[in-house]
Amino acid sequence: MKYSIQLNTIQLKASHGVYESEKKSKNNFEIDISLQANITNALLSDDIKDTIDYVKVYNTIQEQMHVPVNLLEHLAYKIIHSLFQLDHRIDIIKIHISKLNPPIGGDCLSSSVCIEIERKCFVSLFP
C-alpha cells in the first residue's frame, strides 16, 4: 500500500528572489506538498501520533519561507530537509513551489519548481 498526505495551495508571502526588488518587497507564493509515509496504524487507531501532523508540516514550511533565499530550488531543498528531520516516517516528498507574478519583464502567472525525492536518495546526495 502507498499512502500520501497532501497540503494543497498553501499561500504565503515571502521575500525570495535574486533581484534586490524581490528582497525588499514580499511576493506571493503557493506551495503544494505531498508526503509519502507508512501511516497504516492511523487507519485503525484514529490517533494523530500514528500519522504525519499537518500542523507541524505547515509550521515547518512557514518557518522556512521566512528565511529569504535567492532560488526556488534552494528553498525547496530547505523545506525538504526540514521535513525529513521532522518525521522519520516520511519516505518521499514531492514539493511544488510557485512564485506568483515573477519579475520577468512580461505577463506570467507564475514561475515554479517541482522536486520529488526519496529519503534514501536525499541522504546519499546531501549527507
Protein Blocks (a to p, Z undefined) as FASTA:
>chain_A
ZZddddehiacdddedjblklmmpccdddddddddddfklmmmnopaklmccfklmmmmm
mmmmmpccfblklmmmmmmmmmmmmpmklmbdcdddddehiaehpacfbacddddddfkl
mmmmmZZ
